[in-house]
């Protein structure tokens, strides 16, 4: 697998994209994105488990069952969540006019909205915007597209990889947005991955569902699962590899690459968590079972006390062990070891469930880095899991606590 | 039931208490407390569900089975958590020497420690301290006792009520500490309630377990369940009411009063949450079942985004509805109403699962108060629940993010 640093989603064979400033954001920044496949394509996705689902989520859950999916239209600025029956009707119109513009059936168009909850989509802006964004779709549109889906994000989030499937070059390329209201439980924020791989809808569905569990579902910024989360993958087969319709060797290669793409996008979201200064990775090893490893990793990465301690580069292992303890994981408290790791070194701070002597200054230096690993060894079994998050900072409170009218 | 504002735990018949500065805290503040019953007494308690349990918690879970409990010894400064076998041996010695000093059996002495995790109890200080604190026990010791159990608390937390049981005056008086690492799941932080009621151990156990569920288990400051949480109630029968040994009328009167005491102490902890400027009460009504009402209330009061919004007096109902949505509660999103209430008024901001027009300025004024109620009507059934918490502020990050060596 090769990472292609200069490529974007619009470089994937058979895909054209665009991103424009349609007028949803008062700031005048880009706010409407289109991802379009020229060829017929299969799609798979996962959506928020929040019982309060935004209109686009509800509509997508129906339309994604369609055998063919050729477009995703995304606006940022208004979330079209808690907008009632009228909001749902708006969502249907959005798919319909996008479909008309592209010569598709409305069920072949998926959509997403992100932004303020409870605000209806300004449909005049949407109608004009859809015309303009469809007209501008191109193979150079990737950068604009990823910018147009951002809200409080400070950085764009994208990645493109190349793999070989039966001798054919295949690209997988994803873009994502997300910074706050992030503790996906199923899909996440917005993440769109396109590929020219030739894969059946059933197999794509299988690989997407599995991949989401270890990537987007293992990050937390603030523990809040949004009403609008979604991850959608579209595969148009333009690479002309032999159709993947079973869990064969190509399926495994494809899965590994998709996992990589999804984890990279997930980590980028965690690192760009609202107000964050650091990416925190919690690696739990030697757990009795996978569920325990995952619960333990998510519990530590979600703890406000751990997050605040890491903001201050405080080697406060007590808070980590406490979060391991209330995680619900099955483990023996007397066997737990904890280490801190970063680019400048590593240090053990807790062993066999007990405090040990360690050089606090060295530990603090390790924690001053921008990427920190909290390594928790449960010394019980053979299962491992990773989760990602960020520190809790003054800026998080500022971003979310300053009342903006 | 009468609230006795000037009374404290040492005013309950047959109880003597003391609080001293023994030297556990570098600040020189009070840090060792004794609660002592002159008469034989029954006890009941609940303890942290964290799998990592501090030594005093493990020891108490054994000793509290004893038919007689006459003392609780509490130090603040070191938590005696994650201190291994040596820490457990220390805990046994602490009960033993306290028992010797008071002429009791070691199983008749419970204990608690609170403070930094992973630090062993300085046993020289403890041995001297126990001698001194036992010598000082008196009926005027209440104020010193409640001060001696504080750590990051900014205010003492105590309450005393009087009830009549079969014509006899009965006092119930409680003290508590807790400010951070607070999302009790079973018992909570430290809370000690004493009463001169005459009640059997079995009935005391029953009433304590029930009462904790609706009080301490319904508050959250930061979602972190501590390793040292405990709530203990001691009843010595000095009021000479007829023994309560069934769920009779007196049991119900006693339960109501104990519920009040526990809820007041729980709310005091929530209001004194680290860095908090406001007490937040989430009241969920008309839920399908009790579990849904409770999950919904706890989800909203625990949301970082809701807490940060309330710090800024931002009537951001979207975050509240989002937290209701991911709570796991069983409800219909299209029936939800949300109101804000405080001393200066109330305002509906969300109706039938939809955004409605409301006066944002008025809503913000309501949220500027020190005590805020978020009223969520699920319009589904007949169950209700309340949860308490606080806002998320710069100061929370400062308290927990500044590295103190």
HADDOCK unambig.tbl for C-alpha pairs under 7 A between the chains (distance, minus, plus):
assign (segid A and resid 50 and name CA) (segid B and resid 325 and name CA) 4.96 0.50 0.50
assign (segid A and resid 50 and name CA) (segid B and resid 326 and name CA) 4.51 0.50 0.50
assign (segid A and resid 51 and name CA) (segid B and resid 325 and name CA) 4.60 0.50 0.50
assign (segid A and resid 51 and name CA) (segid B and resid 326 and name CA) 6.22 0.50 0.50
assign (segid A and resid 51 and name CA) (segid B and resid 333 and name CA) 6.85 0.50 0.50
assign (segid A and resid 52 and name CA) (segid B and resid 322 and name CA) 6.59 0.50 0.50
assign (segid A and resid 52 and name CA) (segid B and resid 325 and name CA) 4.83 0.50 0.50
assign (segid A and resid 52 and name CA) (segid B and resid 333 and name CA) 5.70 0.50 0.50
assign (segid A and resid 82 and name CA) (segid B and resid 353 and name CA) 6.07 0.50 0.50
assign (segid A and resid 82 and name CA) (segid B and resid 354 and name CA) 4.99 0.50 0.50
assign (segid A and resid 82 and name CA) (segid B and resid 355 and name CA) 6.33 0.50 0.50
assign (segid A and resid 83 and name CA) (segid B and resid 354 and name CA) 5.49 0.50 0.50
assign (segid A and resid 83 and name CA) (segid B and resid 355 and name CA) 6.35 0.50 0.50
assign (segid A and resid 84 and name CA) (segid B and resid 353 and name CA) 6.95 0.50 0.50
assign (segid A and resid 84 and name CA) (segid B and resid 354 and name CA) 5.68 0.50 0.50
assign (segid A and resid 117 and name CA) (segid B and resid 318 and name CA) 5.30 0.50 0.50
assign (segid A and resid 118 and name CA) (segid B and resid 318 and name CA) 6.53 0.50 0.50
assign (segid A and resid 118 and name CA) (segid B and resid 355 and name CA) 5.27 0.50 0.50
assign (segid A and resid 222 and name CA) (segid B and resid 304 and name CA) 6.11 0.50 0.50
assign (segid A and resid 224 and name CA) (segid B and resid 303 and name CA) 6.59 0.50 0.50
assign (segid A and resid 224 and name CA) (segid B and resid 323 and name CA) 6.84 0.50 0.50
assign (segid A and resid 225 and name CA) (segid B and resid 326 and name CA) 6.27 0.50 0.50
assign (segid A and resid 226 and name CA) (segid B and resid 322 and name CA) 6.39 0.50 0.50
assign (segid A and resid 227 and name CA) (segid B and resid 322 and name CA) 6.20 0.50 0.50
assign (segid A and resid 303 and name CA) (segid B and resid 224 and name CA) 6.58 0.50 0.50
assign (segid A and resid 304 and name CA) (segid B and resid 222 and name CA) 6.12 0.50 0.50
assign (segid A and resid 305 and name CA) (segid B and resid 400 and name CA) 6.45 0.50 0.50
assign (segid A and resid 308 and name CA) (segid B and resid 397 and name CA) 5.82 0.50 0.50
assign (segid A and resid 308 and name CA) (segid B and resid 400 and name CA) 5.47 0.50 0.50
assign (segid A and resid 308 and name CA) (segid B and resid 401 and name CA) 4.44 0.50 0.50
assign (segid A and resid 309 and name CA) (segid B and resid 400 and name CA) 5.86 0.50 0.50
assign (segid A and resid 309 and name CA) (segid B and resid 401 and name CA) 4.64 0.50 0.50
assign (segid A and resid 311 and name CA) (segid B and resid 401 and name CA) 5.68 0.50 0.50
assign (segid A and resid 312 and name CA) (segid B and resid 401 and name CA) 4.56 0.50 0.50
assign (segid A and resid 312 and name CA) (segid B and resid 402 and name CA) 5.09 0.50 0.50
assign (segid A and resid 312 and name CA) (segid B and resid 403 and name CA) 5.29 0.50 0.50
assign (segid A and resid 313 and name CA) (segid B and resid 403 and name CA) 6.66 0.50 0.50
assign (segid A and resid 314 and name CA) (segid B and resid 403 and name CA) 4.99 0.50 0.50
assign (segid A and resid 318 and name CA) (segid B and resid 117 and name CA) 5.33 0.50 0.50
assign (segid A and resid 318 and name CA) (segid B and resid 118 and name CA) 6.53 0.50 0.50
assign (segid A and resid 322 and name CA) (segid B and resid 52 and name CA) 6.59 0.50 0.50
assign (segid A and resid 322 and name CA) (segid B and resid 226 and name CA) 6.40 0.50 0.50
assign (segid A and resid 322 and name CA) (segid B and resid 227 and name CA) 6.20 0.50 0.50
assign (segid A and resid 323 and name CA) (segid B and resid 224 and name CA) 6.85 0.50 0.50
assign (segid A and resid 325 and name CA) (segid B and resid 50 and name CA) 4.95 0.50 0.50
assign (segid A and resid 325 and name CA) (segid B and resid 51 and name CA) 4.60 0.50 0.50
assign (segid A and resid 325 and name CA) (segid B and resid 52 and name CA) 4.83 0.50 0.50
assign (segid A and resid 326 and name CA) (segid B and resid 50 and name CA) 4.50 0.50 0.50
assign (segid A and resid 326 and name CA) (segid B and resid 51 and name CA) 6.20 0.50 0.50
assign (segid A and resid 326 and name CA) (segid B and resid 225 and name CA) 6.29 0.50 0.50
assign (segid A and resid 333 and name CA) (segid B and resid 51 and name CA) 6.85 0.50 0.50
assign (segid A and resid 333 and name CA) (segid B and resid 52 and name CA) 5.70 0.50 0.50
assign (segid A and resid 353 and name CA) (segid B and resid 82 and name CA) 6.09 0.50 0.50
assign (segid A and resid 353 and name CA) (segid B and resid 84 and name CA) 6.95 0.50 0.50
assign (segid A and resid 354 and name CA) (segid B and resid 82 and name CA) 4.98 0.50 0.50
assign (segid A and resid 354 and name CA) (segid B and resid 83 and name CA) 5.49 0.50 0.50
assign (segid A and resid 354 and name CA) (segid B and resid 84 and name CA) 5.67 0.50 0.50
assign (segid A and resid 355 and name CA) (segid B and resid 82 and name CA) 6.32 0.50 0.50
assign (segid A and resid 355 and name CA) (segid B and resid 83 and name CA) 6.35 0.50 0.50
assign (segid A and resid 355 and name CA) (segid B and resid 118 and name CA) 5.28 0.50 0.50
assign (segid A and resid 392 and name CA) (segid B and resid 397 and name CA) 6.96 0.50 0.50
assign (segid A and resid 393 and name CA) (segid B and resid 397 and name CA) 6.13 0.50 0.50
assign (segid A and resid 394 and name CA) (segid B and resid 394 and name CA) 5.32 0.50 0.50
assign (segid A and resid 394 and name CA) (segid B and resid 397 and name CA) 6.17 0.50 0.50
assign (segid A and resid 397 and name CA) (segid B and resid 308 and name CA) 5.83 0.50 0.50
assign (segid A and resid 397 and name CA) (segid B and resid 392 and name CA) 6.96 0.50 0.50
assign (segid A and resid 397 and name CA) (segid B and resid 393 and name CA) 6.13 0.50 0.50
assign (segid A and resid 397 and name CA) (segid B and resid 394 and name CA) 6.19 0.50 0.50
assign (segid A and resid 400 and name CA) (segid B and resid 305 and name CA) 6.44 0.50 0.50
assign (segid A and resid 400 and name CA) (segid B and resid 308 and name CA) 5.46 0.50 0.50
assign (segid A and resid 400 and name CA) (segid B and resid 309 and name CA) 5.85 0.50 0.50
assign (segid A and resid 401 and name CA) (segid B and resid 308 and name CA) 4.44 0.50 0.50
assign (segid A and resid 401 and name CA) (segid B and resid 309 and name CA) 4.64 0.50 0.50
assign (segid A and resid 401 and name CA) (segid B and resid 311 and name CA) 5.67 0.50 0.50
assign (segid A and resid 401 and name CA) (segid B and resid 312 and name CA) 4.56 0.50 0.50
assign (segid A and resid 402 and name CA) (segid B and resid 312 and name CA) 5.07 0.50 0.50
assign (segid A and resid 403 and name CA) (segid B and resid 312 and name CA) 5.27 0.50 0.50
assign (segid A and resid 403 and name CA) (segid B and resid 313 and name CA) 6.64 0.50 0.50
assign (segid A and resid 403 and name CA) (segid B and resid 314 and name CA) 5.00 0.50 0.50
